[in-house]
């Protein structure tokens, strides 16, 4: 991916909106990680909840062959649903965190 496409702009906008919502507890930030060259987009949780260190992936989306592959989704609404609301056809969204058998039942793309 050598240029910013509408897909890249869309996933960046959706994920950036999630960074604007303060985390409900602790001193935890939601940080975006955008890799346009490889088509990888993440939201990371970074900070502390009292004495406990928090560091992990909240959302991971890859753009592969014109489809949004949702590898991890820890949001309430669901990144797939947000993509659909933004006009992306369900056939272009793969819930990769589900098994292929369960993907068939999701209403989204199988692969």
Beta strands, then each sheet from edge to edge (+ up, - down):
strand 1: 27-35
strand 2: 40-49
strand 3: 52-64
strand 4: 67-73
strand 5: 93-94
sheet 1: 1+ 2- 3+ 4- 5-
end
